[in-house]
Amino acid sequence: MRAGLRGWGGVGAMAVVCVLAVAFVLLLPLTQSRGEAGADLGGQRMVQGIQAKAPACDESTIQDQSPAPSDAEGSTISAIRERGYLNVGVDQNSYRWGYLNPNSSGELEGFDIDLVHAIAKNIFGSSYSADKVRLLAIPTDQRVLALQKKRVDMVVRTMTITCDRAEQVAFSAPYFVTGQQVLAPKVSTIKGYDDTLAHKRVCSAKGSTANKHLLADKGHKIPATVDILAAVPNQLDCLVELQLGQADAVVTDGALAASQAAQDPTVELKGTPFTTEYYGVAMNKSATDLVQRVNRILETYRTSADGWHASYTKWLLPTLGKDSSSADPPTPHYK
C-alpha cells in the first residue's frame, strides 16, 4: 500500500508541476507586453485608465462658439416654412428693445423686434409678410424652458450668452455687447457696484446674469450686508420696486438700464459696467440648421444700410449715444 501511495503521489506531484509550467508559459507574454508598455507611456494599464476631459467653458470666449454661418437648408427651417410662420419669444416690457408702443399701432417694437423681422424676411423670402411672425412674450426666467419645450423657434430677448445657458440651448453669434451695471435714484449715495451698496436693497430678475453675479459676489466684490431681494419675473418689475421705494438699486444689463433711465428721469446709471457680456439669438440645441442660417443673416444685418446701425440709431442712440461701447456690433469668431 505504501508503495502504491508513493506512486500516486509522484504522479500527482508531476501533474501539479505540469500545470504550473503551462501557466507560466501562458502568462509570460502578458507580463512582457505590460513591461514594454510601461517603458513607453507609463504602462498599458495606465494608458487605458486615462480619460480625455472636455475643456472647461470660458465665459470670456463662449460667445465665439457658434457654428459657422451657412445658407444650407435643414429640417428646422423646412418645418417653419411648412407651418407658415416663425414663432419667436420676445420681451414686451423692455423700452426700445421689445415693448408695446402706446403712441403707435400698439404693436411690439424695438431693437430686438427689428432683428426678428430681418430673420423672418430671409427665411420666407418673397413670401414674407408681417403675419409670418408670431411674437410670444416670455418672462426672463422662462426663456430656456420655452426653447427646450419647443414652444418657440427662437428667443430674441436681450439674452446674454453664458456657459450655463449654452449647455441648455444653442446660441447664434453675438449681435450686441453690453455689461452689468447699477441703476439707482439720482439722489442716492450709491456710486456703482462697490462698497456703496452696503446695507442697500438690490433688485434683479430671476434667471438673469445680474442675479447670478449678485449671489456670487456678495461678501467679496460687494459687501456682505447687501440685501439681495427676491428675484422678480421680469426686469421691468425692478424699476417698479425702485419707484415704489421697495428697492434702493437695480442691477441689470447697462443697455437695459439706460432704457429704464429714459423712462424715469429720476434714476440714472451708477458707475461703469463691471462685466462684458454679449446678446445672442437663442434656439433649441437640435436646430443646427437654424443656428447657421441666423449666423448668415447676422453677417449681412451687421453691414447693410437698413440693418444693425439703422436699428441702433432709431431705438438705442437716444439712450446709449454714439460713443458707447455698444454703438457697433461685436465681431464674431466662429468655432
HELIX and SHEET records of a PDB file:
HELIX    1   1 ARG A    2  LEU A   41  1                                  40    
HELIX    2   2 GLN A   44  GLY A   49  1                                   6    
HELIX    3   3 ILE A   62  ASP A   64  5                                   3    
HELIX    4   4 SER A   75  ARG A   83  1                                   9    
HELIX    5   5 PHE A  111  PHE A  124  1                                  14    
HELIX    6   6 GLY A  125  SER A  127  5                                   3    
HELIX    7   7 ALA A  130  LYS A  132  5                                   3    
HELIX    8   8 THR A  140  GLN A  142  5                                   3    
HELIX    9   9 ARG A  143  GLN A  148  1                                   6    
HELIX   10  10 CYS A  163  ALA A  166  1                                   4    
HELIX   11  11 ASP A  195  LEU A  197  5                                   3    
HELIX   12  12 THR A  209  ASP A  217  1                                   9    
HELIX   13  13 GLN A  235  GLN A  243  1                                   9    
HELIX   14  14 GLY A  254  GLN A  263  1                                  10    
HELIX   15  15 THR A  288  TYR A  301  1                                  14    
HELIX   16  16 TRP A  308  TRP A  315  1                                   8    
HELIX   17  17 LEU A  317  LEU A  320  1                                   4    
SHEET    1   A 5 VAL A 133  ALA A 137  0                                        
SHEET    2   A 5 LEU A  86  VAL A  90  1                                        
SHEET    3   A 5 MET A 154  VAL A 155  1                                        
SHEET    4   A 5 ALA A 282  MET A 283 -1                                        
SHEET    5   A 5 ALA A 170  PHE A 171 -1                                        
SHEET    1   B 3 ASN A  93  SER A  94  0                                        
SHEET    2   B 3 GLY A  98  LEU A 100 -1                                        
SHEET    3   B 3 LEU A 108  GLU A 109 -1                                        
SHEET    1   C 2 PHE A 176  THR A 178  0                                        
SHEET    2   C 2 GLU A 277  TYR A 279 -1                                        
SHEET    1   D 5 ASP A 227  ILE A 228  0                                        
SHEET    2   D 5 ARG A 201  CYS A 203  1                                        
SHEET    3   D 5 ALA A 249  ASP A 253  1                                        
SHEET    4   D 5 GLN A 180  PRO A 185 -1                                        
SHEET    5   D 5 VAL A 267  LYS A 270 -1                                        
END                                                                             
